Amino acid sequence: MNRLRRPFQIIRADMRAYLLINALAYGVLLLGMALAVIFPDLHAARTSSFVDGDQGALVNTVIGSPWTFGATIFLVNVFATALLLIVLPSLVIPFAGLLAFVIKTIDIGIILAPVNRTSALILIPHAPTILIEFQAYVLVMFGAYLLGRAWLRPATVGATTRRQAYVGGLSRLGWLWLPALVLFVIGAGYEAVEIYFLVPLVLGA
């Protein structure tokens, strides 16, 4: 039971920072969408780049199987984004992963923006995916923030040295990965259902 409670205890202990990171993540996503609506050519350019690039090629490769698609989404979210983009930079430079995710999120917002009827309809079933997966990212970002804060201010984790504080920050980050992984699994499963069933249903209505 302690393993189930510990992540929520960490969140409650720094609720203000957790809520601010939520506002940052979802707010930056909305900013990217707003930029795409204001500058439609920007949306067209980024969408074309995505479709013609490595990410588009990966989607085309796995789209034939819902299981493969869902597993790929999970792996990309966990390793390419949460681990490589958010966590690893933050292990070297405090808060670096948060900045990297903000930049990526603006780009995501630009691509997902409801600039026409089709993209607006697709966004309806895709909204839960965004909420779930971004909440997982928020948990990882929150952990990276706690690590950076502990590193710079050891007293926040009751440590007397930066080395002890770094270990304490890593512990908190590790605990927050537990609910994040659960959300990544749920998000990947829902996104597979969304792509194969909900989007065709919405577009065909």
PyMOL commands that set and color helices and strands:
alter all, ss='L'
color gray80, all
select helices_A, chain A and resi 2-13+15-38+40-52+54-62+66-92+96-112+117-152+154-157+162-204
alter helices_A, ss='H'
color red, helices_A
deselect
rebuild
show_as cartoon
